[in-house]
Amino acid sequence: MTGKVPSFSPSSTVSSALPGYIALCFTLQVHKLVSAQFTVTGPDHPITASLGGEAILSCHLSPRMSAENMEVRWLRSQHSEVVHLYRDGQDQYGEQMPEYQGRTEFLKDDITNGRVFLRIRNVRPSDDGPYVCFFQSTVSYENATLELQVAGLGSDPSISVEGHQDGGIRVVCRSSGWNSQPEAQWRDLQGQILTSASENIAQEANGLFQAEIAIVITEESNQKMSCCIRNPRLNQERESVISIAELFFPRVNPWMVALGVILPLLAVLPALASYCFWRQRRAKETLRSDKESEKETLLSEWEEEREALQSEMERQKGHPDSVTLSPVDVTLDPDTANPELVLSEDGKRVRDGDKRQDLPDKPERFDFYPCVLGAEGFAGGRRYWEVEVGDKTRWDLGVCRESVSRKGCVSLTPEDGYWVLELWDGVYQALTSSSTPLPMSARPSRVGIFLDYEAGEVSFYNVTDRSHLFTFTGTFSGTLRPYFCPHLNAGGANVAPLSICPVPAQAGGNLGP
């Protein structure tokens, strides 16, 4: 049987493979288009946060598009562990890392434009490092990496004199509790850096840094100087000053003085020596008796003055002076109110609403934080007003400079023009540069705010039990205005308002004597 070898034409082979090739190219092109639907962009520089304060992380989609129906994840990049998860239009906490539970808040006011923020409260040293902002739609996903740097100030420098060295006095300066490696310097009164004798900056077992720097002060050198410990991340420092008295550098040898006294005494007659000794002993006894009497008198007078001063300080600390106190009728300024807030018609109550209102975007209006300012401005004098907080579990109260920025994220610290007391889920704290927790013996349902402009003080009082809560001290400039922020309670429950209460002028306020 004779077989016939089939023949293959090159043109027929290409024709049969062409449809599959076209399909492959089309698939790759579609995949390329889908994967390139958007990109994620974060800050181009590290975000710095103070230890114990709060950090705001942000990222956005490009081109601008809504991310309401996307999945948004905030991750720690090294292990892809979940810091916060937003999915199906709401926050999901099932996969959240334990160390972030109760400390994160997903801010989605601008999510329709593809811009989201993550707030981390009570910042810890372990929060330092890289984070990933991850977006995923039904057809594509992208992410961006950003860096959070946690910085904290340590203790005030402690200066001690530790004996003589190299013909001078050895002085040592120590400070501990620094979150990142600090810089230590000795400076003179003109701010010039002095040469130190030794320097040691070491990390302790708890991960914080301790600094120790020493200097030898001679009689010819500057005898008044300061020790400065600086955090380079925050560009902030703590400083202590020391002054060495000339008594530490005697010009006359004490042994020569003693010899000059003893030799003349040895040359006089024994009778004169005996007489002088008797007179000296009697004079010492008289002087001792007079000193004891004077000491008892001074101690008695000092004790009386101390008790009177302590009584006056306690009176002033617990109660503002009803004679010089000026109760002020505070009203809310609707032009400064965030669109999420709802104000009463009389301007005395404010609450956090359930939706964002369509209001004109004025320069003086806060567009990110849900806060509002009082209509009254103060550039001097003493002013006092009271606010009913009821049983709310979240609120901010205080004063701020009229010139503070009203747009975007702001830092509620005195350095940025805010003097604010905060309640957040049962934790009371003064928003200082590193936040100061406040122990509370009784929960205040009404809070009094006392501004003494010339003294540079803003004091807060628990009107419920007439106790002092906290006082900010500093130097004021420009106009100050009352500040209110009625957060929603945890889970969005309880939309009770903050209410400005009338303070009878003749009574001097509810905290008067």
C-alpha positions as CSV (number, residue, x, y, z in Angstrom):
1,M,0.0,0.0,0.0
2,T,1.5,3.3,-1.0
3,G,1.0,6.2,1.4
4,K,0.9,9.8,0.5
5,V,2.7,12.3,2.7
6,P,0.5,15.3,3.4
7,S,1.9,18.7,2.5
8,F,1.8,21.8,4.7
9,S,1.7,25.3,3.2
10,P,3.3,28.1,5.2
11,S,0.4,30.4,4.2
12,S,-2.2,28.0,5.6
13,T,-0.2,27.8,8.9
14,V,-0.1,31.5,9.4
15,S,-3.8,31.8,8.5
16,S,-4.8,29.3,11.1
17,A,-2.6,30.8,13.9
18,L,-3.6,34.5,13.2
19,P,-7.0,34.5,15.1
20,G,-5.3,33.2,18.3
21,Y,-2.5,35.7,18.0
22,I,-5.0,38.6,17.6
23,A,-7.0,37.3,20.7
24,L,-3.8,37.2,22.8
25,C,-2.8,40.7,21.8
26,F,-6.3,42.0,22.6
27,T,-6.3,40.3,26.0
28,L,-2.9,41.8,26.9
29,Q,-4.0,45.3,25.7
30,V,-7.3,45.1,27.8
31,H,-5.3,43.9,30.8
32,K,-2.9,46.9,30.4
33,L,-5.8,49.3,30.1
34,V,-7.5,47.8,33.2
35,S,-4.4,47.8,35.3
36,A,-3.7,51.5,34.4
37,Q,-7.1,52.8,35.4
38,F,-5.7,54.8,38.4
39,T,-2.6,55.4,40.5
40,V,-2.2,56.1,44.3
41,T,-0.1,59.0,45.5
42,G,1.0,59.8,49.1
43,P,3.1,62.5,50.7
44,D,6.5,63.0,49.1
45,H,8.1,63.6,52.6
46,P,7.9,61.8,56.0
47,I,5.0,62.7,58.3
48,T,6.2,63.8,61.7
49,A,4.0,63.2,64.8
50,S,4.7,63.9,68.5
51,L,4.7,61.1,71.0
52,G,1.3,61.0,72.7
53,G,-0.3,63.2,70.1
54,E,-2.0,62.3,66.9
55,A,-0.9,61.6,63.3
56,I,-2.8,62.2,60.0
57,L,-1.8,59.9,57.1
58,S,-3.2,60.8,53.6
59,C,-3.2,59.5,50.1
60,H,-5.3,60.1,46.9
61,L,-6.2,58.6,43.6
62,S,-5.1,60.0,40.2
63,P,-7.0,60.8,38.1
64,R,-9.6,62.1,40.6
65,M,-12.5,59.5,41.0
66,S,-14.8,58.3,43.8
67,A,-13.5,55.6,46.1
68,E,-16.8,55.1,48.0
69,N,-17.3,51.6,46.6
70,M,-13.6,50.6,46.7
71,E,-11.8,48.7,49.4
72,V,-9.2,50.9,51.2
73,R,-6.6,49.3,53.4
74,W,-3.9,50.9,55.6
75,L,-1.1,48.4,56.2
76,R,2.2,48.2,57.9
77,S,4.4,47.4,54.9
78,Q,6.8,45.0,56.4
79,H,4.2,42.3,57.3
80,S,1.1,43.6,55.4
81,E,-0.7,43.8,58.8
82,V,-4.0,45.7,58.8
83,V,-3.9,49.1,60.6
84,H,-7.4,50.0,59.3
85,L,-9.8,48.5,56.7
86,Y,-12.7,50.2,54.8
87,R,-14.8,47.9,52.8
88,D,-18.5,47.8,51.5
89,G,-18.9,51.5,52.5
90,Q,-18.0,51.0,56.2
91,D,-15.1,50.4,58.6
92,Q,-14.2,46.7,59.2
93,Y,-12.4,45.9,62.5
94,G,-12.1,42.1,62.4
95,E,-8.6,42.1,60.8
96,Q,-7.2,45.1,62.6
97,M,-3.9,44.8,64.6
98,P,-4.6,44.7,68.3
99,E,-2.1,47.6,69.0
100,Y,-4.2,50.0,66.8
101,Q,-7.7,49.0,68.1
102,G,-9.5,52.1,69.4
103,R,-6.8,54.5,68.2
104,T,-7.7,54.8,64.4
105,E,-10.3,56.8,62.6
106,F,-10.9,56.7,58.8
107,L,-11.7,60.2,57.5
108,K,-13.7,60.0,54.3
109,D,-15.1,63.5,53.9
110,D,-13.3,63.8,50.5
111,I,-13.6,60.2,49.4
112,T,-15.8,61.1,46.5
113,N,-12.7,62.8,45.0
114,G,-10.5,59.9,45.8
115,R,-8.8,61.5,48.8
116,V,-8.7,59.7,52.2
117,F,-7.1,60.3,55.6
118,L,-6.3,58.0,58.5
119,R,-6.0,59.6,62.0
120,I,-3.9,57.7,64.6
121,R,-4.4,58.9,68.2
122,N,-2.1,58.6,71.2
123,V,0.9,58.0,69.0
124,R,3.4,55.4,70.4
125,P,7.0,54.8,69.6
126,S,6.0,51.5,67.9
127,D,4.0,53.6,65.3
128,D,7.2,54.8,63.7
129,G,7.9,53.5,60.3
130,P,6.5,52.9,56.8
131,Y,2.7,52.5,56.0
132,V,1.0,51.3,52.8
133,C,-2.2,53.0,51.4
134,F,-4.0,50.3,49.3
135,F,-7.0,50.9,46.9
136,Q,-8.8,48.0,45.2
137,S,-11.7,48.4,42.7
138,T,-13.6,45.6,41.0
139,V,-11.1,45.5,38.2
140,S,-7.8,47.0,39.5
141,Y,-5.7,47.8,42.5
142,E,-2.8,50.1,43.3
143,N,-0.9,51.3,46.5
144,A,1.5,53.9,47.7
145,T,4.0,53.8,50.6
146,L,4.5,56.7,53.1
147,E,6.7,57.2,56.2
148,L,5.6,58.2,59.7
149,Q,8.3,59.5,62.0
150,V,7.4,59.6,65.8
151,A,9.3,62.2,67.8
152,G,9.0,63.0,71.5
153,L,10.8,65.4,73.9
154,G,12.5,63.9,77.0
155,S,12.8,65.2,80.5
156,D,14.1,68.7,81.4
157,P,18.0,68.6,81.7
158,S,19.2,67.9,85.2
159,I,22.5,69.7,86.0
160,S,24.8,68.6,88.8
161,V,28.3,69.7,90.0
162,E,30.5,66.6,90.4
163,G,33.8,67.9,91.9
164,H,37.1,69.3,90.6
165,Q,38.8,68.4,87.4
166,D,41.8,69.8,85.6
167,G,41.9,73.0,87.7
168,G,38.1,73.7,87.3
169,I,34.7,72.4,88.2
170,R,33.2,69.4,86.5
171,V,29.5,69.9,85.7
172,V,27.3,67.1,84.2
173,C,23.9,67.5,82.4
174,R,21.6,64.5,82.1
175,S,18.2,64.0,80.3
176,S,16.2,60.8,79.5
177,G,13.0,59.7,77.8
178,W,13.8,60.9,74.2
179,N,12.0,58.9,71.5
180,S,14.6,59.5,68.8
181,Q,18.4,60.1,69.2
182,P,18.8,63.7,70.6
183,E,21.7,66.2,70.2
184,A,23.4,67.6,73.4
185,Q,25.3,70.9,73.6
186,W,26.7,73.4,76.2
187,R,26.1,77.1,75.2
188,D,27.2,80.4,76.6
189,L,24.8,83.4,77.1
190,Q,25.3,84.5,73.5
191,G,24.3,81.1,72.2
192,Q,27.8,80.0,71.2
193,I,28.5,76.3,71.5
194,L,31.1,75.4,74.1
195,T,33.5,72.4,74.0
196,S,32.3,69.6,76.2
197,A,34.6,67.3,78.3
198,S,32.6,64.1,77.5
199,E,29.3,63.1,75.8
200,N,27.3,59.9,76.0
201,I,24.0,59.3,74.2
202,A,22.7,55.7,74.7
203,Q,19.5,53.8,74.1
204,E,17.9,52.3,77.2
205,A,16.1,49.0,77.5
206,N,12.7,50.6,76.9
207,G,13.8,51.9,73.5
208,L,14.1,55.5,74.6
209,F,17.4,57.5,74.6
210,Q,19.3,59.0,77.5
211,A,21.8,61.9,77.0
212,E,24.7,62.8,79.3
213,I,27.1,65.6,78.5
214,A,29.9,67.1,80.8
215,I,32.0,70.3,80.8
216,V,34.8,71.6,82.9
217,I,34.3,75.2,84.0
218,T,37.4,77.2,85.0
219,E,37.7,80.6,86.7
220,E,38.7,82.2,83.4
221,S,35.8,80.7,81.4
222,N,32.2,81.6,81.3
223,Q,30.7,80.8,84.7
224,K,27.0,81.1,83.5
225,M,25.9,78.7,80.7
226,S,23.1,76.5,79.6
227,C,22.7,72.8,78.7
228,C,20.5,72.2,75.6
229,I,19.1,68.8,74.6
230,R,17.5,69.0,71.1
231,N,15.2,66.7,69.1
232,P,16.3,67.2,65.4
233,R,13.1,65.7,64.0
234,L,10.9,68.2,65.8
235,N,13.5,71.0,65.8
236,Q,12.6,71.5,69.5
237,E,14.8,71.5,72.6
238,R,14.8,71.5,76.4
239,E,17.2,73.8,78.2
240,S,18.5,74.3,81.8
241,V,20.9,77.1,83.0
242,I,23.6,77.0,85.6
243,S,25.7,79.7,87.2
244,I,28.9,78.9,89.1
245,A,29.7,81.4,91.9
246,E,33.2,82.8,92.4
247,L,33.3,81.1,95.8
248,F,34.2,77.9,93.9
249,F,37.4,79.6,92.7
250,P,39.1,81.1,95.8
251,R,42.0,83.4,94.9
252,V,43.7,83.1,98.4
253,N,45.1,79.9,99.8
254,P,43.1,79.2,103.0
255,W,46.1,77.6,104.7
256,M,48.1,80.8,104.3
257,V,45.2,82.8,105.9
258,A,45.1,80.4,108.8
259,L,48.9,80.6,109.3
260,G,48.8,84.4,109.3
261,V,46.3,84.3,112.1
262,I,48.0,81.6,114.2
263,L,51.5,83.1,114.3
264,P,50.6,86.4,115.8
265,L,48.5,84.7,118.4
266,L,51.5,82.5,119.5
267,A,53.5,85.7,120.0
268,V,51.3,87.4,122.6
269,L,51.5,86.9,126.3
270,P,49.7,83.8,127.8
271,A,47.5,86.1,129.9
272,L,46.3,88.0,126.8
273,A,45.6,84.8,125.1
274,S,43.6,83.5,128.0
275,Y,41.7,86.8,128.2
276,C,40.9,86.7,124.4
277,F,39.8,83.1,124.6
278,W,37.4,84.0,127.5
279,R,36.0,87.0,125.6
280,Q,35.6,85.0,122.5
281,R,33.8,82.2,124.3
282,R,31.4,84.6,126.0
283,A,30.7,86.4,122.7
284,K,30.0,83.1,121.0
285,E,27.5,82.1,123.7
286,T,25.8,85.5,123.4
287,L,25.7,85.2,119.6
288,R,24.3,81.7,119.7
289,S,21.6,82.8,122.0
290,D,20.7,85.7,119.8
291,K,20.7,83.5,116.7
292,E,18.4,80.9,118.3
293,S,15.9,83.6,119.3
294,E,16.1,85.2,115.8
295,K,15.7,81.8,114.2
296,E,12.6,81.0,116.1
297,T,11.1,84.4,115.3
298,L,11.9,84.0,111.6
299,L,10.5,80.5,111.4
300,S,7.3,81.6,113.1
301,E,6.9,84.5,110.7
302,W,7.8,82.3,107.7
303,E,5.2,79.7,108.7
304,E,2.5,82.3,109.0
305,E,3.3,83.8,105.6
306,R,3.5,80.3,104.0
307,E,0.1,79.3,105.3
308,A,-1.4,82.6,104.2
309,L,0.1,82.3,100.7
310,Q,-1.0,78.6,100.4
311,S,-4.5,79.6,101.4
312,E,-4.6,82.4,98.8
313,M,-3.2,80.1,96.1
314,E,-5.8,77.4,96.9
315,R,-8.5,80.0,96.8
316,Q,-7.4,81.4,93.4
317,K,-6.8,78.0,92.0
318,G,-10.3,76.7,92.8
319,H,-12.2,79.9,92.1
320,P,-11.6,82.8,89.7
321,D,-11.7,86.2,91.4
322,S,-15.3,87.3,91.4
323,V,-14.3,91.0,91.7
324,T,-12.1,91.1,88.5
325,L,-13.9,88.3,86.7
326,S,-15.9,89.5,83.6
327,P,-18.5,87.0,82.5
328,V,-19.0,87.2,78.7
329,D,-22.1,86.4,76.7
330,V,-20.5,84.1,74.0
331,T,-22.4,83.3,70.8
332,L,-21.4,81.1,67.9
333,D,-20.1,82.5,64.6
334,P,-22.0,80.6,61.8
335,D,-19.5,81.8,59.2
336,T,-16.7,79.7,60.8
337,A,-18.8,76.5,61.4
338,N,-17.8,73.3,59.5
339,P,-20.6,72.3,57.1
340,E,-21.2,69.1,59.2
341,L,-22.3,71.2,62.3
342,V,-25.8,72.3,63.1
343,L,-26.2,75.5,65.1
344,S,-29.3,76.7,66.9
345,E,-31.0,79.9,65.8
346,D,-29.9,81.8,68.9
347,G,-26.2,80.8,68.4
348,K,-26.0,79.1,71.8
349,R,-25.9,75.4,70.9
350,V,-24.0,73.3,68.4
351,R,-24.0,69.6,67.5
352,D,-22.5,67.3,64.9
353,G,-25.0,66.6,62.2
354,D,-25.6,63.4,60.2
355,K,-24.8,64.9,56.8
356,R,-22.7,67.7,55.3
357,Q,-24.6,70.9,54.5
358,D,-24.2,72.8,51.2
359,L,-22.7,76.0,52.6
360,P,-20.5,78.7,51.0
361,D,-16.8,77.9,51.2
362,K,-15.7,81.1,53.0
363,P,-12.0,81.7,54.0
364,E,-13.0,81.8,57.6
365,R,-14.9,78.5,57.6
366,F,-13.3,75.3,58.9
367,D,-13.6,72.7,56.1
368,F,-12.0,69.6,57.8
369,Y,-12.4,69.6,61.6
370,P,-16.0,69.7,62.9
371,C,-15.4,72.9,64.9
372,V,-16.8,76.4,65.2
373,L,-15.5,79.7,66.9
374,G,-17.3,82.2,69.1
375,A,-18.3,85.4,67.5
376,E,-16.5,87.5,70.2
377,G,-12.8,88.2,70.1
378,F,-10.6,89.1,73.1
379,A,-7.4,91.1,72.9
380,G,-7.1,91.8,76.6
381,G,-8.7,91.6,80.0
382,R,-10.2,88.6,81.9
383,R,-13.2,86.7,80.4
384,Y,-15.2,83.8,81.7
385,W,-17.9,81.6,80.1
386,E,-19.4,78.1,80.8
387,V,-20.4,75.3,78.4
388,E,-22.8,72.4,79.2
389,V,-21.3,69.1,77.9
390,G,-23.8,66.8,79.5
391,D,-23.0,63.1,79.1
392,K,-21.2,63.4,75.8
393,T,-18.1,61.2,75.6
394,R,-16.2,63.3,73.0
395,W,-15.7,67.1,72.9
396,D,-13.0,69.8,72.6
397,L,-13.2,73.2,74.3
398,G,-10.9,76.2,74.7
399,V,-9.6,79.2,72.8
400,C,-7.5,79.9,69.6
401,R,-5.9,82.7,67.8
402,E,-8.2,84.4,65.3
403,S,-5.4,84.0,62.7
404,V,-5.3,80.2,62.8
405,S,-5.6,78.3,59.5
406,R,-9.2,77.1,58.9
407,K,-8.5,74.7,56.0
408,G,-7.3,71.1,56.0
409,C,-5.6,69.3,59.0
410,V,-4.5,71.4,61.9
411,S,-2.4,70.6,65.0
412,L,-4.4,71.6,68.2
413,T,-1.4,72.7,70.2
414,P,-0.3,76.0,71.8
415,E,2.5,76.2,69.3
416,D,-0.1,76.4,66.5
417,G,-2.4,78.9,68.3
418,Y,-4.8,76.5,70.1
419,W,-5.3,76.1,73.9
420,V,-7.7,73.2,74.1
421,L,-9.0,70.6,76.6
422,E,-10.3,67.3,75.1
423,L,-12.5,64.4,76.2
424,W,-12.2,61.3,74.0
425,D,-13.9,58.1,75.0
426,G,-13.4,58.6,78.8
427,V,-9.9,60.1,78.5
428,Y,-9.5,63.7,79.6
429,Q,-6.3,65.5,78.4
430,A,-4.9,68.9,77.8
431,L,-3.6,69.2,74.2
432,T,-0.1,70.4,75.0
433,S,2.8,69.7,72.6
434,S,2.9,66.1,73.8
435,S,-0.7,65.9,75.4
436,T,-1.1,65.9,79.2
437,P,-3.6,63.3,80.7
438,L,-5.8,64.7,83.4
439,P,-7.1,62.5,86.3
440,M,-10.7,63.3,87.0
441,S,-12.3,62.8,90.4
442,A,-15.8,63.8,89.2
443,R,-17.1,63.8,85.6
444,P,-17.9,67.4,84.7
445,S,-21.3,68.0,83.1
446,R,-20.5,71.7,82.8
447,V,-17.1,73.2,82.1
448,G,-16.0,76.8,82.9
449,I,-13.3,78.5,80.8
450,F,-11.4,81.5,82.3
451,L,-9.1,83.6,80.0
452,D,-6.6,86.0,81.6
453,Y,-5.0,87.7,78.6
454,E,-2.4,89.8,80.3
455,A,-1.3,86.9,82.6
456,G,-1.1,84.6,79.6
457,E,-3.4,81.9,81.2
458,V,-6.3,79.8,80.0
459,S,-7.9,77.9,82.9
460,F,-10.5,75.1,82.9
461,Y,-12.9,74.3,85.8
462,N,-15.3,71.5,86.6
463,V,-18.4,73.6,87.5
464,T,-20.1,70.4,88.8
465,D,-17.8,70.1,91.9
466,R,-16.1,73.6,91.6
467,S,-12.7,72.1,91.0
468,H,-9.7,73.2,88.9
469,L,-8.9,71.0,85.9
470,F,-5.9,72.5,84.1
471,T,-4.2,75.9,83.2
472,F,-2.2,76.7,80.1
473,T,0.4,79.4,80.6
474,G,2.2,81.4,77.9
475,T,2.2,84.7,76.1
476,F,-0.7,85.8,74.0
477,S,-0.7,88.1,71.0
478,G,-3.4,89.3,68.7
479,T,-7.1,88.4,69.1
480,L,-8.3,85.2,70.8
481,R,-11.7,83.5,70.2
482,P,-13.6,80.8,72.0
483,Y,-13.3,77.3,70.3
484,F,-15.9,74.5,70.3
485,C,-15.8,71.0,68.7
486,P,-18.8,68.7,69.4
487,H,-17.6,65.3,68.2
488,L,-20.1,62.5,67.8
489,N,-19.9,59.8,70.5
490,A,-18.3,56.5,69.7
491,G,-20.2,54.7,66.9
492,G,-22.0,57.9,66.0
493,A,-24.4,57.7,69.0
494,N,-25.7,60.6,71.0
495,V,-25.8,63.8,69.0
496,A,-26.4,65.9,72.1
497,P,-25.1,69.5,71.6
498,L,-22.6,71.6,73.4
499,S,-24.6,74.5,75.0
500,I,-23.3,77.9,76.1
501,C,-24.7,78.7,79.5
502,P,-25.6,82.1,80.8
503,V,-23.3,83.4,83.7
504,P,-24.9,86.0,86.0
505,A,-22.6,89.0,86.1
506,Q,-23.4,89.8,89.7
507,A,-22.6,86.3,90.8
508,G,-19.2,86.3,89.2
509,G,-19.8,82.9,87.6
510,N,-20.7,79.6,89.1
511,L,-17.2,79.2,90.4
512,G,-17.2,82.5,92.4
513,P,-16.5,82.5,96.2
